[in-house]
Amino acid sequence: MTELPDRRLLLVHAHPDDESINNGATMARYAAEGAHVTLVTCTLGERGEVIPPELGHLGGAALGGHRLGELKEAMRALGVEDFRLLGGAGRYCDSGMMGLPDNDDPGCFWQADVDQAAGLLAEVILEIRPQVLVTYDDNGGYGHPDHIQAHRVAMRAVELAAEQGWDVPKVYWNRVPRSVAEQAFARLDGDLPGLPFEKAGVLDDVPGVVDDGQVTTAIDGTAYAAAKAAAMRAHVTQITVAEPYFVLSNELAQPLFTTEYYELVRGERPEEREGDLFAGTGEAS
């Protein structure tokens, strides 16, 4: 295997577009700094709602294939070359929103055997040997079954990889400090008349909002704001961007954050908020 850079970051997401919304600035920053950034996406988002009317005919496998193309374009925008589908394309399909009959599809990710899926991810961990893994909290940020399952699979894969020789030093969950979200929505209230959106979002529409004290890490990606916005625009079926805001299919405006926030859940919790995911690993920038 080709020797990898000293710093190695692995992100685990449920669908194409989740990575750009949650971690686009972080990914672009570390890729530009020479770290090896690996993205594992668990499904192709085959049951996602399509925004542009001209693409409204897409669904199922056709939508999944289209979203894979969007993912490739987004990764080009972020400068990330190593991106993979868990178990290969088509291994797990989108489970739909919580409580829908789609959740019962035996081929969907929600129905996957966690240990089996985690074993596939552990293989990636053992190959890449990341010092840092990023994923969702146990509610998947906002309760989507694929996000919850991605959390379960990622955390279990860390355990399996440790048993097989690589103990990931630091694991983070995506977060947004409540004060940051409140300030962003206060600005949105003033900006809304000039935006092409019918209605503003509310704080509850932002996944991962927690009390400020839970947030251990803030990654300043201001210099990579354009790359993040470009990556989000690449996911044209799912996202409409009007910087510094964006909307999903629900037409609820959300802030486009260029400083991205995390909670360290595996590793020594810092006394003060850190500015580098690799802090304390011996590979800090």
Backbone bond lengths (Angstrom), bond angles and torsions (degrees), N, CA, C in turn:
res aa  C-N    CA-C-N  psi(-1)  N-CA   C-N-CA  omega(-1)  CA-C   N-CA-C  phi
1 M - - - 1.455 - - 1.520 109.98 -
2 T 1.331 117.54 140.58 1.457 122.13 176.77 1.518 109.63 -60.44
3 E 1.333 115.46 137.78 1.454 119.55 179.76 1.516 109.80 -65.23
4 L 1.326 116.31 132.31 1.457 122.01 -177.31 1.518 110.89 -91.91
5 P 1.343 117.43 157.71 1.470 120.64 175.25 1.523 111.60 -58.88
6 D 1.331 115.45 163.24 1.464 120.24 -177.13 1.519 112.25 -63.48
7 R 1.334 117.20 -36.67 1.468 120.85 -178.97 1.517 109.13 -100.01
8 R 1.349 115.66 130.09 1.468 120.44 -175.54 1.531 109.26 -137.46
9 L 1.309 114.75 122.28 1.462 123.12 -175.35 1.520 109.32 -118.99
10 L 1.331 117.12 129.46 1.455 122.90 178.20 1.526 108.95 -118.93
11 L 1.328 116.35 129.63 1.459 122.08 177.19 1.521 109.17 -118.05
12 V 1.321 116.47 137.77 1.470 122.24 -178.69 1.520 108.38 -119.36
13 H 1.335 116.09 118.15 1.461 121.53 -177.54 1.518 111.51 -129.25
14 A 1.329 115.22 162.73 1.456 121.26 -174.07 1.522 113.04 -84.97
15 H 1.343 117.29 -44.56 1.465 122.68 -173.16 1.520 110.08 -137.86
16 P 1.329 117.80 157.58 1.460 119.26 168.61 1.534 109.26 -59.88
17 D 1.279 116.99 135.11 1.472 131.50 -178.97 1.515 112.19 105.64
18 D 1.354 118.45 -28.96 1.461 120.53 179.72 1.522 111.26 -59.36
19 E 1.327 115.89 -38.72 1.467 120.31 -177.26 1.525 111.91 -65.26
20 S 1.334 116.64 -40.80 1.456 120.10 -177.27 1.523 111.24 -71.57
21 I 1.331 117.13 -40.00 1.459 121.11 179.33 1.525 111.09 -65.79
22 N 1.320 116.94 -47.88 1.464 121.31 -173.67 1.521 113.75 -82.19
23 N 1.320 116.78 -39.63 1.469 120.43 -166.57 1.526 114.77 -133.90
24 G 1.334 117.46 13.73 1.457 119.34 -173.88 1.515 114.32 -56.98
25 A 1.327 117.21 -44.66 1.462 120.18 -179.57 1.528 110.99 -68.04
26 T 1.327 116.11 -39.62 1.470 120.78 177.67 1.521 110.52 -61.35
27 M 1.322 116.58 -47.91 1.463 120.97 -178.90 1.526 111.01 -61.69
28 A 1.325 116.49 -45.14 1.470 120.10 -179.44 1.521 111.04 -64.14
29 R 1.322 116.83 -40.53 1.465 120.14 -179.37 1.522 111.49 -63.00
30 Y 1.340 116.32 -50.28 1.461 117.99 -176.44 1.521 111.96 -70.37
31 A 1.318 117.75 -33.98 1.464 119.72 176.03 1.524 110.08 -63.46
32 A 1.330 116.73 -42.29 1.467 120.66 179.64 1.520 111.44 -66.26
33 E 1.325 117.14 -30.17 1.466 121.62 -179.79 1.526 112.39 -82.92
34 G 1.313 117.63 -1.83 1.454 120.91 175.30 1.507 115.76 97.29
35 A 1.320 118.34 4.14 1.461 120.61 175.59 1.529 109.51 -72.50
36 H 1.323 115.86 155.43 1.466 119.93 174.01 1.521 107.48 -89.01
37 V 1.318 115.97 115.08 1.462 121.99 -178.03 1.526 108.16 -107.69
38 T 1.322 116.10 123.26 1.462 122.23 179.26 1.518 109.11 -119.00
39 L 1.318 116.36 130.08 1.459 122.11 174.77 1.514 109.36 -112.09
40 V 1.333 116.22 129.71 1.461 121.76 170.67 1.524 107.39 -113.64
41 T 1.331 116.18 121.11 1.464 122.74 178.55 1.525 107.36 -108.25
42 C 1.325 116.33 131.63 1.467 119.92 -169.38 1.519 114.00 -85.76
43 T 1.327 118.26 -26.66 1.470 121.94 177.27 1.520 108.35 -141.69
44 L 1.337 116.02 170.86 1.466 120.91 176.52 1.526 112.59 -96.41
45 G 1.320 117.09 6.60 1.461 119.05 177.25 1.516 113.43 66.13
46 E 1.326 115.38 40.92 1.467 120.55 -174.70 1.520 114.03 -65.15
47 R 1.337 117.54 -16.78 1.462 120.43 -178.75 1.525 111.92 -109.88
48 G 1.315 116.72 17.39 1.451 119.92 177.83 1.518 112.01 -68.85
49 E 1.345 116.37 150.93 1.457 121.43 176.34 1.524 109.22 -81.41
50 V 1.314 117.04 131.74 1.466 122.53 -175.13 1.528 109.89 -93.67
51 I 1.332 116.23 128.56 1.465 120.90 -177.38 1.534 113.06 -80.81
52 P 1.351 120.66 -55.72 1.467 119.39 -173.78 1.528 111.72 -68.31
53 P 1.317 118.35 128.93 1.469 120.37 -179.79 1.524 112.84 -56.94
54 E 1.340 116.90 -35.33 1.461 119.88 -177.81 1.524 113.05 -68.52
55 L 1.347 116.73 -14.60 1.465 120.90 176.76 1.527 111.78 -109.48
56 G 1.318 116.35 7.97 1.459 121.13 -175.60 1.514 114.28 -63.78
57 H 1.346 116.85 -16.48 1.467 119.76 179.35 1.523 112.31 -75.55
58 L 1.324 116.83 -12.93 1.462 119.95 -177.14 1.523 111.13 -76.24
59 G 1.314 115.49 139.00 1.458 120.95 176.23 1.512 109.60 -166.11
60 G 1.320 116.56 161.90 1.453 120.93 177.33 1.517 112.87 58.26
61 A 1.328 115.93 -135.79 1.466 120.85 -176.82 1.521 111.88 -61.64
62 A 1.338 117.57 -35.06 1.463 120.32 179.67 1.523 110.51 -64.51
63 L 1.324 116.52 -41.46 1.462 119.74 176.88 1.519 110.40 -66.70
64 G 1.330 116.89 -41.10 1.461 119.66 178.11 1.511 112.11 -59.18
65 G 1.326 117.46 -43.50 1.452 120.54 178.06 1.507 112.02 -63.74
66 H 1.331 116.08 -39.61 1.470 119.67 178.49 1.523 110.61 -65.51
67 R 1.322 116.28 -41.99 1.467 119.50 -179.23 1.522 111.63 -68.19
68 L 1.315 117.97 -28.86 1.459 119.92 173.70 1.527 109.80 -63.22
69 G 1.328 116.90 -40.93 1.461 119.83 175.39 1.509 111.69 -62.54
70 E 1.320 117.38 -39.20 1.466 120.79 176.60 1.527 110.69 -63.17
71 L 1.325 116.13 -40.27 1.460 120.38 179.77 1.530 110.55 -62.76
72 K 1.315 116.76 -42.70 1.467 120.07 178.84 1.525 110.73 -60.74
73 E 1.324 116.84 -42.16 1.462 120.61 179.00 1.525 111.15 -65.75
74 A 1.332 116.37 -40.23 1.463 120.45 178.24 1.521 111.37 -62.99
75 M 1.331 116.95 -40.42 1.458 119.99 179.89 1.536 111.16 -67.21
76 R 1.318 116.83 -34.16 1.468 118.98 174.44 1.526 110.11 -62.06
77 A 1.320 116.76 -41.51 1.460 120.73 -179.90 1.521 111.52 -64.08
78 L 1.323 117.12 -33.74 1.469 121.16 -178.28 1.527 112.80 -89.35
79 G 1.319 117.64 -9.55 1.454 120.59 -178.70 1.511 113.73 77.03
80 V 1.337 117.24 24.70 1.465 122.35 -178.12 1.523 109.07 -103.05
81 E 1.320 116.27 123.74 1.458 121.02 -176.80 1.527 113.46 -99.97
82 D 1.323 117.25 -23.41 1.466 120.97 -175.29 1.521 109.98 -103.68
83 F 1.325 116.54 96.38 1.458 120.71 175.83 1.515 108.62 -135.71
84 R 1.324 115.21 140.00 1.458 121.32 -169.17 1.532 110.21 -139.08
85 L 1.330 114.89 157.89 1.457 121.52 171.90 1.519 108.04 -104.04
86 L 1.318 117.31 131.61 1.453 121.38 -175.84 1.523 110.29 -57.91
87 G 1.313 116.83 117.34 1.453 121.58 179.81 1.510 114.41 75.34
88 G 1.338 117.27 4.12 1.458 120.85 -178.48 1.518 111.66 95.72
89 A 1.316 116.55 160.90 1.463 121.79 -177.46 1.521 111.22 -58.23
90 G 1.331 115.46 129.25 1.457 120.39 176.59 1.510 115.74 87.10
91 R 1.338 117.65 -3.20 1.478 118.90 -179.22 1.530 110.41 -63.31
92 Y 1.333 116.33 -44.58 1.453 120.85 178.33 1.521 108.87 -128.66
93 C 1.325 116.53 134.91 1.455 119.34 179.19 1.524 110.76 -105.18
94 D 1.309 114.73 162.44 1.453 123.99 178.80 1.529 109.98 -56.23
95 S 1.339 116.51 139.40 1.462 121.76 -176.64 1.518 113.64 -96.01
96 G 1.343 117.97 -3.73 1.454 119.73 -175.73 1.517 111.38 73.22
97 M 1.328 115.75 177.82 1.460 120.54 -178.66 1.529 110.88 -72.47
98 M 1.322 115.74 155.86 1.462 121.44 -176.18 1.528 111.43 -59.40
99 G 1.332 115.85 134.78 1.448 121.76 176.04 1.509 115.49 91.58
100 L 1.345 117.68 -3.40 1.455 120.59 178.72 1.527 110.49 -89.14
101 P 1.336 117.67 157.74 1.467 120.12 177.64 1.530 112.96 -58.22
102 D 1.348 117.09 -23.91 1.467 120.31 177.69 1.516 112.01 -54.83
103 N 1.331 116.76 -29.54 1.469 120.99 -178.32 1.519 112.62 -61.58
104 D 1.342 116.37 -20.52 1.462 120.56 -176.49 1.521 113.58 -91.28
105 D 1.324 117.45 -2.89 1.459 121.30 178.66 1.531 108.78 -61.86
106 P 1.334 118.85 120.58 1.471 120.02 -176.91 1.526 113.68 -61.89
107 G 1.334 117.38 -18.55 1.460 119.71 179.31 1.515 114.14 -93.06
108 C 1.338 116.51 -0.93 1.470 117.90 -176.60 1.526 110.36 -82.64
109 F 1.299 115.31 161.09 1.461 121.45 -175.00 1.522 111.57 -65.51
110 W 1.319 117.50 -33.82 1.461 121.60 179.45 1.515 111.64 -59.89
111 Q 1.340 116.81 -30.41 1.456 121.88 -179.00 1.535 112.58 -91.19
112 A 1.304 117.23 -0.60 1.466 119.92 -177.38 1.526 111.31 -66.07
113 D 1.315 116.06 146.68 1.458 121.47 170.99 1.523 108.04 -69.64
114 V 1.323 116.82 119.95 1.466 120.31 -172.98 1.517 111.58 -61.41
115 D 1.322 117.99 -44.29 1.461 119.84 -178.93 1.534 111.49 -64.16
116 Q 1.320 116.73 -38.07 1.460 119.63 179.37 1.529 110.88 -66.17
117 A 1.340 116.26 -47.64 1.457 119.91 179.07 1.528 110.59 -64.68
118 A 1.336 116.28 -39.41 1.463 120.16 178.71 1.522 111.00 -65.06
119 G 1.313 116.62 -33.23 1.466 119.57 176.28 1.518 111.87 -62.20
120 L 1.331 116.75 -39.08 1.465 120.55 177.54 1.530 110.64 -64.87
121 L 1.322 115.75 -40.65 1.460 119.30 178.65 1.524 111.26 -70.94
122 A 1.314 116.93 -36.30 1.472 119.96 178.29 1.526 110.92 -60.43
123 E 1.332 116.88 -33.66 1.465 119.67 176.14 1.520 110.95 -60.34
124 V 1.331 117.02 -39.33 1.470 120.72 177.54 1.522 109.95 -67.14
125 I 1.328 116.56 -43.03 1.463 119.84 178.93 1.525 110.95 -59.65
126 L 1.321 117.09 -43.67 1.466 120.37 -179.07 1.520 111.68 -68.22
127 E 1.327 116.79 -28.83 1.467 120.44 176.75 1.524 111.71 -74.76
128 I 1.343 116.43 -46.89 1.469 121.62 -173.59 1.519 111.88 -84.68
129 R 1.334 117.26 -32.92 1.464 123.42 -176.15 1.530 111.63 54.51
130 P 1.314 116.67 57.93 1.469 119.15 -177.79 1.525 112.21 -70.83
131 Q 1.328 115.02 144.87 1.464 118.78 169.95 1.520 111.00 -81.67
132 V 1.352 116.05 -21.09 1.461 120.97 -174.94 1.525 109.44 -134.60
133 L 1.335 115.93 134.08 1.466 122.24 172.34 1.525 108.05 -124.71
134 V 1.320 116.16 135.17 1.467 122.83 179.60 1.517 109.11 -120.04
135 T 1.334 116.75 133.05 1.465 121.46 175.10 1.524 108.71 -154.27
136 Y 1.339 116.96 -162.92 1.460 122.70 -178.67 1.522 111.14 -91.97
137 D 1.342 114.91 170.91 1.462 120.18 171.85 1.532 109.76 -80.61
138 D 1.319 116.72 -175.58 1.468 119.78 -173.25 1.525 113.46 -72.09
139 N 1.341 117.76 -10.21 1.459 121.16 172.68 1.528 111.01 -100.05
140 G 1.305 116.52 8.48 1.449 119.57 -179.50 1.514 113.68 64.76
141 G 1.323 117.37 19.57 1.453 121.25 -178.54 1.513 112.89 86.22
142 Y 1.342 117.18 -44.73 1.467 119.07 -179.16 1.523 113.88 -149.54
143 G 1.325 117.70 14.73 1.450 120.55 170.81 1.507 116.41 94.39
144 H 1.324 118.94 6.06 1.466 119.80 176.93 1.532 108.45 -70.06
145 P 1.347 117.99 134.77 1.472 119.25 -176.46 1.520 113.52 -58.46
146 D 1.331 118.47 -37.52 1.465 119.51 -179.68 1.522 111.75 -69.41
147 H 1.317 117.18 -32.05 1.463 120.23 176.83 1.527 110.36 -70.15
148 I 1.328 115.76 -42.62 1.468 119.40 177.02 1.528 110.27 -61.32
149 Q 1.323 116.01 -43.34 1.464 119.95 -179.45 1.532 110.74 -67.00
150 A 1.329 117.57 -37.66 1.465 120.11 177.25 1.527 110.42 -61.22
151 H 1.329 116.38 -39.74 1.468 120.22 175.26 1.531 110.53 -60.20
152 R 1.323 116.37 -49.68 1.466 119.81 -177.64 1.523 111.52 -61.25
153 V 1.321 115.51 -43.79 1.466 120.18 -178.51 1.523 110.60 -66.77
154 A 1.321 117.16 -42.65 1.464 120.01 -178.95 1.529 111.31 -64.00
155 M 1.315 116.76 -45.91 1.463 119.47 -177.60 1.531 111.09 -67.39
156 R 1.316 116.51 -37.43 1.463 119.53 177.49 1.524 110.58 -69.47
157 A 1.334 117.06 -37.31 1.461 119.73 179.10 1.522 111.42 -63.69
158 V 1.324 117.03 -35.37 1.468 120.13 176.21 1.524 109.78 -61.05
159 E 1.334 117.21 -42.11 1.464 120.93 177.99 1.529 111.27 -63.94
160 L 1.334 116.43 -45.19 1.466 119.93 -178.38 1.519 111.37 -64.85
161 A 1.339 116.26 -41.19 1.462 119.43 179.76 1.522 111.04 -64.51
162 A 1.335 116.80 -37.53 1.466 120.10 178.47 1.522 110.76 -62.43
163 E 1.322 116.04 -38.11 1.469 120.21 178.11 1.521 111.75 -66.14
164 Q 1.341 116.11 -23.83 1.459 120.49 -175.81 1.529 113.61 -106.11
165 G 1.343 116.37 8.01 1.451 116.67 169.62 1.514 117.39 121.62
166 W 1.346 119.65 -6.37 1.469 118.60 175.67 1.520 109.59 -130.21
167 D 1.322 115.53 111.97 1.452 122.83 -179.84 1.529 107.54 -96.65
168 V 1.327 117.73 106.54 1.466 121.36 -178.83 1.528 108.73 -62.30
169 P 1.337 118.51 118.77 1.464 119.91 -174.76 1.527 114.74 -64.26
170 K 1.349 116.44 -37.74 1.461 119.21 -173.65 1.528 110.26 -135.32
171 V 1.336 115.62 130.98 1.463 122.36 174.49 1.524 107.59 -123.49
172 Y 1.326 115.11 132.38 1.460 121.61 -179.89 1.523 110.75 -121.33
173 W 1.336 113.96 150.61 1.461 120.94 169.18 1.523 108.78 -110.00
174 N 1.328 116.44 144.60 1.462 120.79 176.78 1.523 110.15 -66.00
175 R 1.318 116.21 135.86 1.463 121.75 -179.80 1.534 109.96 -142.67
176 V 1.340 115.85 163.16 1.461 123.72 168.06 1.524 106.62 -136.77
177 P 1.343 118.91 123.29 1.464 119.79 177.58 1.527 110.59 -63.83
178 R 1.303 116.25 139.11 1.462 119.97 -177.40 1.526 111.67 -58.43
179 S 1.321 117.38 -39.40 1.464 119.64 -178.63 1.522 111.21 -64.61
180 V 1.322 117.10 -37.66 1.469 121.13 179.16 1.526 110.37 -66.47
181 A 1.335 116.40 -43.01 1.464 120.14 178.56 1.517 111.03 -64.57
182 E 1.327 117.46 -41.80 1.464 120.94 -179.66 1.522 110.71 -62.81
183 Q 1.329 117.39 -43.36 1.458 120.71 179.11 1.523 111.53 -64.11
184 A 1.338 115.98 -40.03 1.459 119.88 -179.73 1.523 111.31 -65.38
185 F 1.324 117.41 -39.82 1.457 119.65 179.55 1.520 112.34 -73.88
186 A 1.334 116.93 -27.53 1.462 119.28 173.59 1.532 110.09 -64.66
187 R 1.330 117.08 -40.22 1.471 120.26 175.88 1.519 110.61 -66.30
188 L 1.320 116.52 -39.01 1.462 120.85 -179.22 1.525 111.19 -60.74
189 D 1.328 116.80 -39.29 1.465 119.80 179.23 1.522 110.98 -56.48
190 G 1.334 116.03 -38.45 1.455 119.63 -179.81 1.511 113.41 -77.71
191 D 1.335 116.68 -29.46 1.463 121.07 -176.12 1.521 113.63 -86.97
192 L 1.330 116.88 -17.55 1.459 120.27 -170.28 1.531 114.64 -54.96
193 P 1.339 119.95 -39.71 1.465 117.90 -178.67 1.530 113.97 -57.65
194 G 1.317 117.93 -25.60 1.457 120.73 -179.24 1.508 114.70 -97.23
195 L 1.343 117.33 4.87 1.456 121.14 -177.08 1.528 111.43 -102.08
196 P 1.332 117.31 152.11 1.464 120.71 -178.02 1.530 113.32 -84.42
197 F 1.336 116.70 39.36 1.447 121.13 -178.93 1.525 109.36 -120.31
198 E 1.312 116.02 146.14 1.458 120.14 -176.26 1.521 112.56 -77.89
199 K 1.350 116.93 -31.38 1.453 118.81 -176.82 1.514 109.98 -150.26
200 A 1.304 114.85 149.39 1.456 120.77 -179.07 1.509 110.58 -81.15
201 G 1.315 115.09 155.45 1.443 119.80 174.31 1.513 110.86 -80.54
202 V 1.306 115.44 176.36 1.453 121.96 175.24 1.515 107.68 -126.77
203 L 1.309 116.02 166.75 1.454 120.79 -174.60 1.521 112.01 -55.47
204 D 1.327 117.38 -36.59 1.454 120.92 -177.04 1.527 112.80 -67.45
205 D 1.356 117.58 -13.21 1.464 120.13 179.71 1.523 112.31 -80.36
206 V 1.317 117.82 -10.29 1.455 121.16 -178.70 1.530 108.94 -94.17
207 P 1.338 118.43 116.27 1.465 120.47 179.22 1.523 112.06 -64.77
208 G 1.319 115.88 143.29 1.455 120.35 169.83 1.509 116.04 82.15
209 V 1.350 119.26 12.09 1.459 120.53 178.50 1.529 109.34 -70.41
210 V 1.338 115.69 127.68 1.468 121.34 -179.67 1.519 108.67 -140.25
211 D 1.307 116.22 167.34 1.459 120.65 174.74 1.519 109.45 -58.54
212 D 1.309 115.59 144.69 1.461 121.08 -174.06 1.523 113.09 -53.79
213 G 1.327 116.98 -34.41 1.453 120.59 -176.09 1.515 114.38 -65.81
214 Q 1.333 116.99 -19.18 1.462 119.59 178.74 1.524 112.32 -78.33
215 V 1.312 116.59 -19.91 1.463 121.26 -175.00 1.517 109.17 -82.45
216 T 1.313 116.53 122.06 1.464 121.24 -177.78 1.518 113.12 -101.88
217 T 1.348 117.06 -16.79 1.459 119.64 -166.20 1.521 110.21 -145.88
218 A 1.331 115.62 135.65 1.462 121.79 175.95 1.522 108.20 -128.81
219 I 1.327 116.97 121.09 1.460 121.36 179.87 1.520 108.47 -104.08
220 D 1.323 115.30 113.63 1.459 121.25 -179.26 1.525 108.77 -77.41
221 G 1.320 115.48 107.20 1.459 120.65 178.63 1.511 112.59 -110.24
222 T 1.340 116.73 23.70 1.464 120.58 -176.38 1.523 111.59 -54.07
223 A 1.317 117.23 -39.78 1.466 121.09 -178.68 1.527 111.98 -67.31
224 Y 1.326 117.04 -13.50 1.466 121.59 -176.67 1.525 111.53 -116.03
225 A 1.342 115.21 21.15 1.460 119.92 179.73 1.523 111.35 -59.70
226 A 1.317 117.10 -41.84 1.469 120.17 -178.54 1.517 111.04 -65.78
227 A 1.330 116.91 -37.93 1.463 120.47 178.73 1.520 110.25 -65.77
228 K 1.332 117.52 -42.33 1.471 120.42 179.03 1.523 110.14 -63.37
229 A 1.322 117.10 -45.86 1.464 120.05 -179.43 1.525 110.64 -62.26
230 A 1.332 116.88 -40.12 1.470 120.15 178.78 1.519 111.22 -64.61
231 A 1.330 116.28 -39.93 1.469 119.78 178.31 1.519 110.94 -64.53
232 M 1.320 116.55 -41.26 1.460 119.55 178.55 1.528 110.89 -65.83
233 R 1.318 117.03 -39.41 1.472 120.01 178.00 1.529 111.65 -64.47
234 A 1.319 116.56 -28.69 1.468 119.68 178.85 1.525 111.00 -62.86
235 H 1.320 116.93 -27.76 1.465 121.16 179.02 1.533 108.77 -85.91
236 V 1.307 115.04 61.33 1.465 121.14 -169.31 1.520 113.19 -64.47
237 T 1.321 119.13 -28.63 1.463 119.71 179.04 1.524 112.16 -69.64
238 Q 1.336 117.38 -21.40 1.460 121.36 -170.14 1.518 115.09 -114.27
239 I 1.324 118.61 -24.57 1.465 121.52 -168.00 1.519 110.30 -133.67
240 T 1.332 116.00 138.45 1.465 122.75 166.82 1.524 106.90 -115.29
241 V 1.330 117.39 124.81 1.455 122.34 -175.80 1.520 110.19 -109.45
242 A 1.323 115.57 130.95 1.458 123.01 169.04 1.521 105.40 -137.85
243 E 1.320 116.21 86.59 1.469 121.14 -171.82 1.528 110.71 -51.32
244 P 1.359 115.76 139.24 1.468 129.07 3.94 1.537 113.23 -94.87
245 Y 1.332 116.30 37.52 1.455 120.53 179.40 1.529 109.95 -131.33
246 F 1.336 114.98 167.84 1.454 120.28 174.32 1.519 108.43 -153.37
247 V 1.332 115.79 163.55 1.454 119.98 174.01 1.513 109.28 -134.01
248 L 1.324 114.95 152.72 1.450 122.95 170.91 1.533 107.60 -99.05
249 S 1.309 117.97 -163.75 1.458 120.61 -175.89 1.525 113.14 -66.95
250 N 1.345 116.99 -16.57 1.460 119.93 179.57 1.531 113.13 -80.31
251 E 1.333 117.00 -4.80 1.458 123.53 177.85 1.528 113.03 62.39
252 L 1.314 117.02 24.90 1.458 121.94 176.35 1.522 108.80 -98.80
253 A 1.317 116.45 118.88 1.460 120.93 -176.09 1.523 111.25 -68.34
254 Q 1.326 115.50 136.51 1.455 122.34 176.92 1.524 109.20 -129.89
255 P 1.337 117.52 152.27 1.460 120.12 175.53 1.532 111.56 -70.56
256 L 1.299 116.19 143.03 1.463 122.15 173.03 1.529 106.46 -95.81
257 F 1.316 115.63 101.85 1.470 120.25 -175.05 1.530 110.63 -81.78
258 T 1.318 116.60 131.83 1.466 120.41 175.38 1.521 111.56 -105.19
259 T 1.318 118.12 -14.88 1.459 121.22 161.12 1.523 105.39 -97.96
260 E 1.330 116.15 126.16 1.462 121.47 -174.94 1.520 109.61 -113.83
261 Y 1.313 115.60 143.51 1.460 121.90 -166.84 1.524 111.50 -119.90
262 Y 1.342 114.56 151.48 1.454 120.99 -174.16 1.519 110.51 -146.31
263 E 1.332 114.03 158.69 1.459 121.21 170.76 1.517 108.47 -118.94
264 L 1.340 116.22 122.82 1.460 120.80 177.03 1.531 108.63 -75.94
265 V 1.330 116.48 121.79 1.462 120.77 -178.04 1.523 112.34 -117.86
266 R 1.314 117.09 -9.19 1.464 121.60 174.78 1.519 106.67 -140.00
267 G 1.320 116.22 119.08 1.450 121.86 -172.82 1.526 108.95 123.50
268 E 1.306 116.98 171.78 1.465 121.32 -176.97 1.516 109.90 -76.15
269 R 1.309 116.15 118.45 1.455 121.26 -177.08 1.525 109.97 -67.46
270 P 1.338 117.57 128.50 1.468 119.39 -176.59 1.524 111.72 -72.40
271 E 1.324 116.56 151.52 1.462 120.93 178.10 1.524 110.47 -71.80
272 E 1.330 117.15 -33.91 1.452 122.09 177.38 1.525 108.96 -122.88
273 R 1.317 116.53 158.51 1.458 120.28 -178.02 1.528 109.98 -61.58
274 E 1.312 117.19 126.44 1.456 122.91 -177.14 1.526 110.59 -90.61
275 G 1.338 115.40 160.65 1.454 120.93 -178.40 1.508 113.53 -118.15
276 D 1.332 117.01 14.46 1.461 121.79 -178.05 1.523 108.47 -147.57
277 L 1.326 116.46 125.11 1.466 119.51 179.11 1.515 112.39 -61.98
278 F 1.322 117.16 -25.68 1.472 120.83 -176.73 1.531 112.28 -91.56
279 A 1.321 118.13 2.83 1.467 120.72 179.72 1.521 110.31 -55.28
280 G 1.317 115.83 131.48 1.469 120.82 177.70 1.507 115.05 85.85
281 T 1.345 117.48 -3.03 1.466 119.69 179.93 1.527 112.26 -93.80
282 G 1.329 116.21 -6.60 1.455 120.49 -173.63 1.507 112.74 86.99
283 E 1.349 116.44 0.29 1.460 120.67 -179.04 1.525 110.95 -125.83
284 A 1.337 116.19 27.04 1.464 119.72 -178.39 1.516 110.72 -67.28
285 S 1.340 114.92 151.37 1.476 119.36 178.99 1.510 110.55 -81.78
